[in-house]
Amino acid sequence: MTTPVTLVFPGPDGITRATLSVTEVAANKIEYEVTSGNNRSETGASGPGQGCLTYLRVHGSGNSCGALGRARPSPQPGAVVIQATTGTDGTALLHIVPPRES
């Protein structure tokens, strides 16, 4: 993918729809925006082997960015986890992980 794309998926409560818009993809770079209910988060990563995790919860969201592997993140209770990682070969990988069942 080299052009912006928008994905729609179930939010952390399983009812609300969440939207992830990839706004930029280039060699070793990915930027995206996530909305779910009243929550909005915008982040991105650039550089080989860099990435961001976004946690969508019913009452908020948060981001953490830095060096990340390409392995799929583990499901978390009450949170949709989004991982965007740049590869050392110029690619980008995106994972959307639904909440873990309690």
C-alpha positions as CSV (number, residue, x, y, z in Angstrom):
1,M,0.0,0.0,0.0
2,T,1.4,3.4,-0.9
3,T,-1.8,5.5,-0.6
4,P,-3.9,6.5,2.4
5,V,-6.5,4.0,3.5
6,T,-9.2,3.9,6.2
7,L,-10.2,0.8,8.1
8,V,-13.4,0.4,10.2
9,F,-13.5,-2.2,13.0
10,P,-15.4,-2.8,16.4
11,G,-14.3,-0.5,19.2
12,P,-13.2,-1.6,22.7
13,D,-16.8,-2.0,23.9
14,G,-17.7,-4.3,20.9
15,I,-20.5,-1.9,19.9
16,T,-18.9,1.4,18.9
17,R,-17.2,1.5,15.6
18,A,-13.5,2.6,15.5
19,T,-11.8,4.0,12.5
20,L,-8.1,3.8,11.7
21,S,-6.9,6.1,8.9
22,V,-3.4,5.5,7.6
23,T,-2.4,9.0,6.5
24,E,1.1,8.4,5.2
25,V,3.2,5.4,4.2
26,A,6.7,5.6,2.9
27,A,10.0,3.7,3.2
28,N,10.5,3.2,6.9
29,K,7.5,5.5,7.8
30,I,3.9,5.1,8.8
31,E,1.5,7.7,10.3
32,Y,-2.1,7.1,11.3
33,E,-5.1,8.5,13.2
34,V,-7.6,6.4,15.2
35,T,-11.0,7.5,16.4
36,S,-13.4,5.6,18.6
37,G,-16.4,7.2,20.2
38,N,-15.2,10.5,21.6
39,N,-11.5,9.3,21.6
40,R,-9.0,10.4,19.0
41,S,-5.3,9.5,18.7
42,E,-2.8,10.5,16.1
43,T,0.7,9.1,15.9
44,G,3.4,7.6,13.6
45,A,6.8,6.1,13.4
46,S,9.8,6.6,11.2
47,G,13.1,4.8,10.9
48,P,13.9,1.2,10.5
49,G,12.5,-1.0,13.3
50,Q,10.5,1.7,14.9
51,G,6.8,1.5,15.7
52,C,3.9,2.7,17.8
53,L,1.3,0.9,20.0
54,T,-2.1,2.5,20.4
55,Y,-4.5,1.3,23.1
56,L,-8.1,2.1,22.6
57,R,-10.2,1.8,25.7
58,V,-13.9,2.8,26.4
59,H,-12.8,5.8,28.4
60,G,-9.6,6.9,26.6
61,S,-6.7,6.0,24.4
62,G,-2.9,6.1,24.7
63,N,0.2,5.7,22.5
64,S,3.7,4.4,23.1
65,C,6.3,4.7,20.4
66,G,9.9,3.5,20.0
67,A,11.8,0.4,18.8
68,L,9.4,-2.5,18.3
69,G,9.6,-6.0,16.8
70,R,7.2,-7.1,14.1
71,A,5.4,-9.8,16.2
72,R,1.7,-9.4,16.7
73,P,0.9,-7.8,20.1
74,S,-1.0,-9.8,22.7
75,P,-4.7,-9.1,23.3
76,Q,-5.5,-6.9,26.4
77,P,-8.6,-7.0,28.5
78,G,-10.9,-4.1,27.6
79,A,-8.6,-2.6,24.9
80,V,-8.2,-2.8,21.2
81,V,-4.4,-2.8,20.5
82,I,-3.1,-1.3,17.3
83,Q,0.5,-1.8,16.3
84,A,2.2,-0.1,13.4
85,T,5.9,-1.0,12.8
86,T,8.4,-0.1,10.2
87,G,10.7,-2.8,8.9
88,T,14.4,-2.7,8.3
89,D,13.6,-3.5,4.6
90,G,11.5,-0.3,4.0
91,T,8.1,-1.9,4.7
92,A,5.5,-1.2,7.3
93,L,3.3,-3.7,9.2
94,L,-0.1,-2.9,10.8
95,H,-1.8,-5.1,13.4
96,I,-5.3,-4.5,14.9
97,V,-5.9,-6.9,17.9
98,P,-9.4,-7.1,19.5
99,P,-9.8,-7.1,23.3
100,R,-9.1,-10.3,25.2
101,E,-12.2,-11.9,26.6
102,S,-12.5,-11.6,30.4
